[in-house]
Amino acid sequence: MNVLFVAPQPFFVNRGTPIAVHTMTEALGSMGHRVDLLTYHLGENPRMKNVRIHRIPSLPINSVPTAFSLQKLILDIPLSMKFLGMTVSNRYGVIHCVEESIFIALFTQRLHKLPCIFDIDSSMPDQLAQRNRILKRFHPFFSSMERWAIRKSLCCITVCTTLSDNVKKAAPEKKVFQIEDVPLVSNDIM
């Protein structure tokens, strides 16, 4: 199957979600799926079987913090444009959406008509509320948007029980696959 995997973050960098993206895309490629990974312009290019990395054009942004930021908002604009171009010019069986990329995919679903998998590494509404006093006021709206995305997705992938429970509350019939992050252990510790 041809998979469009959308990861709105630097890739590859050695931190949380990019590590999970690397693991997931590498696993999909190893199983014989052809994966087009759409990501930001920042990061390294690891070699993975059946995985091609597609980057947005380089912009004068040299770092992207984790969670919500002005940098992510700016970078998600060219990511959305490249996403539309890729869905029009390629044949995909599914779109695997990490974090906020689910909204890009669902808002344009009438154009591409592809099922979307929602890969939930954290609660976006909770992150927004915790990091910004002004955005905290919009927590109910952001929560309703996240529930909408869960309901519209083909299925959801989570990293912990709390997130799986959130999916089940939003859409009890939704299939949830919990794939917990594997702790990284260096040989220096052993």
N, C-alpha and C positions, 0 to 999 in steps of 0.2 A: 504494500500500500504506500502511496505517496502521502507524506505527512508534512504540513506546514506547522512548524513549531515556533511560536512567537514569544520571545523572552525580552521584555522591556527593561534591560539592565546591561551593564558592561559584561561582556563575555569574551574570553574566560578571565575571570579574576578569582582569586582564592578567598571566597567568602560565601556564606549561606546559600542563597538561591542560585547563584551561578554554578556552585558545586552540584546542586540538585539537578539543574538543567543539563550539565555535562553528563551526569550519571544516566539521566533519562534518555537523552538523545543518543548516547553511546549504546545503551541497551536496545533501543528501537532499531538503530542501524545494524547492530549485531544480529538481530532477529530477521534481517533481510528487508526491512522497510527502508524506503528512500526518504530521508529527512532533509528538508530545507529549513535551516535555523535562521530566523530573522531576528536581529538584535541591534544594539547600538554600535557606534563606530569604535568604541573603546574596548580594549582587552586583547588577549592573545588568541591565536588560531590553533587550537589543538587538533591533531589529526585523528579523525574518527571514521570508521568504516561506514559508508553509505550516508554520511552527513556532510552537507555543504553549508557553509556559513555565509549568510547574506547580511551585509551591514548597511546601515543608513549612511548617507554622505557625511564626511567628516565636518564637524562643526567646532567652533572655538570653545568647547566645553571639555575640560580635561579630567573631571571627576564627577561622579554621581553618588550622592549619599544613599544609604539604604532608606527605604520607605519614601513617602511623599516629599517632593522637592520641586522648586522652580525648574531646575535642570531637567527633571523627568518630564515635566509638562512640555517644555520646549522640545525635547528629543522625541516625545511621543507624536509630534506633528509629522516629521518626516517618516517616522516609523509607520504611521497610519497610511501615508501616501504610498510608501513602498509596499505595504501590506496589500493595498488595493491593486496595485500593479501586478503583484505576484499571483493574487487569486484570479485575476482576469487572464493572465498569460500562461498559467500552469493548471494541470489537472491534479487536484488533491482529493483524497478520500475523507480527510478530517483535518481540523485545525486544533492544535494543542495550544491553549492560551494560558500563559503564566501571568498571574496577578491582574493588573489593569488592562492587559491586552484583550481580556474577555470582552470588554466594552467596545473596543475597536471592532472585533469580530462580530459581535451580536448586533451592533448598530448598522453594520453593512451586510448583514446576512441575506437580505433580499437580493443583493447583487450577486453574491457567491453561492448561496443556498447550500452551504456545507455545515455538517454537524460540528459543534464546538465542545471540546473538553476543557473544563475549568480547573486549572491547577492552582490550588489555594495553599500558599505557603504561610499566610498570615491573614488576620482579619483586617482588611484595608480600613473599614470605618473606625475600628478601635485604634489603629495606628494614627490615623488622622486626628482623632480626638485627643490622643495622648501627647502629640507633638505640637499642637497648635490650639491656643485658646479660642481663636475666632472660628476655626473649623469644628471645634467641639460642639458649637451650636447647631451644626448641620449633621450631627451624628445620626439622627433618625432618618434623614433623607439618604445619606450614604448607606445606611443599613438596609433601607428599602431597595436601593439600587443593587446591592450585593445579593439580596434575596431574589430579585428579579433575574439576575445573571445566573444564579444557581438553578432556578426553575427552567430557564431557557436552554441550559447546557444539556448536552447528551449525557454526561456524567461528571462527577467531580473527583479530583484526586487531592487528598489532604496529607498533612505530615503529622497530625496528632489527633487524639480523641476529642479535644475541645472543638477543633475545626470540623471534625466529622459530625459531632453533635449539632453544631450550628447548621450544617447542610441538612441534616435530618429534620431539624425544626423548620427550616425554610421550605423544604420539599420532602416530606416523608417517603415518597415513592422513588426518589432519585437514587441512582446507584452511586455509592461512595466507595472509593478505593483508598485505603489509608496506607501510605508508604512512608514509614517514619525515616527521618534522616539517620544515616549511619554515622556513629561517632568516628571522627578521624583520629587515629592513633599513630604516632610516629614511632619509628624503631628506636629512637633515643629514650623513650619511656620504658621500654621493655628490657 
